[in-house]
Structures are given as structure tokens and as C-alpha cells.
């Protein structure tokens, strides 16, 4: 996975004789949004021999990116705030559950409805016509 593409740097008029090694300085900086961790550094060099272009990709090992700065970071502030919010929400939920369990419900007085006894013979509409 490509994490960051570093800027290409050209070395104009740099010539290296055959069977000779050369070192060229290359200073780079990672993005300020890159999370700390270890990354593989892979580079590609493009060169010409007798006006024919060649390309060589090399692996330069693992580099470690560390967070610059002091004690407090945006990530730590976010995580602490998230943790406090989750603890508060858990506390509110437990408080509600505790109140629900210990809540004494008031019993409403019983009201009887429709208990009057009636004579079925008085209800003409219930009688079957013969």
C-alpha cells in the first residue's frame, strides 16, 4: 500500500563512471497527517546510459515515524474525550436502570364498571323472535 509519494529530485549533469559508486543527498519529510509507526522505504532511481533510460527500484529498509511535539496530541485528546463520554453515558444508563428498579408504583383505586345485575328478560332486543 502506498502511504506517501515523496517528491522527485533531479541531479542534473551528475555523471558516474562505470564501476564507481556515488552517493546523492536526498532530504525528505513525511506528511504531518501520517500516523506514527514503522514503514518500509522503497525508492526508484531513473538514469540514462548512452541516452537510453533505465529504472531501478530499491528497498532501503524500515523507517520509524514518531510523533513530534509535546505531551498532548489531538489523538490523545480525542480518545480521552471519547472515554469520558462513554463513562458518563454508562453512568446515566445505570442511574436510570437503578431508578426503574427501585421506583415504587402507586396503585390506583379499583373502580368497578358494569357490575349492576340486570334481568335478561328486560332486554327485548336479546330475545329471540319465535
C-alpha positions in Angstrom: 0.0 0.0 0.0 1.4 3.4 -1.0 1.3 5.7 2.0 3.1 8.8 0.8 4.7 9.6 -2.5 7.8 11.8 -1.9 8.8 14.5 -4.4 11.2 13.5 -7.1 14.5 15.2 -7.1 16.7 15.6 -10.2 20.5 15.7 -10.2 21.3 17.4 -13.5 24.7 16.9 -15.0 25.6 14.2 -12.5 27.8 11.6 -14.1 29.1 8.5 -12.5 31.9 6.5 -14.2 31.4 2.7 -14.7 32.4 0.5 -11.8 32.2 3.5 -9.4 29.7 4.1 -6.7 28.2 7.5 -5.9 26.0 9.0 -3.1 23.5 11.7 -3.7 21.8 13.5 -0.8 18.0 13.4 -0.6 16.2 15.2 2.2 12.5 14.5 2.7 9.8 14.9 5.3 6.7 12.9 5.8 3.2 14.4 5.9 2.1 16.0 9.1 -1.0 13.8 9.0 0.9 10.5 8.8 0.3 8.4 11.9 3.3 7.3 13.9 4.6 3.8 13.1 7.1 1.8 11.1 7.1 2.0 7.3 9.1 0.4 4.5 11.1 2.9 2.5 11.2 2.0 -1.2 12.8 4.2 -3.8 13.1 4.2 -7.6 16.0 5.8 -9.4 15.8 6.7 -13.1 19.0 7.2 -15.0 20.4 7.2 -18.6 23.2 5.3 -20.1 24.1 6.3 -23.7 20.8 8.2 -23.9 18.7 5.1 -23.0 16.6 5.5 -19.9 16.8 2.8 -17.2 14.9 2.5 -13.9 15.9 0.6 -10.7 13.7 0.2 -7.7 15.4 -0.5 -4.3 14.3 -1.3 -0.8 16.0 0.9 1.8 14.8 -0.8 4.9 12.2 0.1 7.6 11.9 3.6 8.9 10.1 4.6 12.1 7.9 7.7 12.1 7.5 9.2 15.5 5.1 11.9 16.7 6.8 15.2 17.1 5.9 17.6 19.9 4.9 17.5 23.4 2.7 15.5 25.8 -0.7 16.3 24.4 -1.8 15.4 20.9 -5.1 15.7 19.0 -5.5 11.9 19.1 -5.0 11.6 22.8 -7.4 14.5 23.5 -10.0 12.8 21.2 -9.5 9.4 23.0 -9.8 10.9 26.5 -12.9 12.8 25.5 -14.5 9.7 24.0 -13.7 7.7 27.1 -15.2 10.3 29.4 -18.3 10.5 27.3 -18.7 6.7 27.3 -18.3 6.6 31.1 -20.9 9.4 31.5 -23.4 7.6 29.2 -22.9 4.3 31.1 -23.4 6.1 34.4 -26.6 7.8 33.2 -27.9 4.4 31.9 -27.1 2.7 35.2 -28.8 5.5 37.1 -31.9 5.1 35.0 -31.9 1.4 35.5 -31.5 1.8 39.2 -34.3 4.3 39.5 -36.6 2.0 37.4 -35.9 -1.0 39.7 -36.4 1.0 42.9 -39.3 3.1 41.8 -42.5 2.5 43.9 -45.5 2.5 41.7 -48.7 4.0 43.1 -51.7 1.6 42.9 -54.8 3.3 41.6 -58.0 2.5 43.4 -60.1 -0.1 41.8 -63.2 1.1 40.0 -65.9 -1.5 39.2 -67.6 -1.0 35.9 -70.6 -2.9 34.7 -71.3 -4.9 37.8 -75.0 -4.0 38.1 -77.2 -7.1 37.8 -79.9 -6.9 35.2 -82.7 -9.1 34.2 -82.1 -10.5 30.8 -85.9 -10.7 30.2 -86.0 -6.9 30.3 -83.7 -6.6 27.3 -86.2 -7.2 24.4 -83.6 -7.0 21.7 -81.8 -10.0 23.2 -84.9 -12.2 23.0 -85.2 -14.5 20.0 -88.3 -14.0 18.0 -90.4 -17.1 17.7 
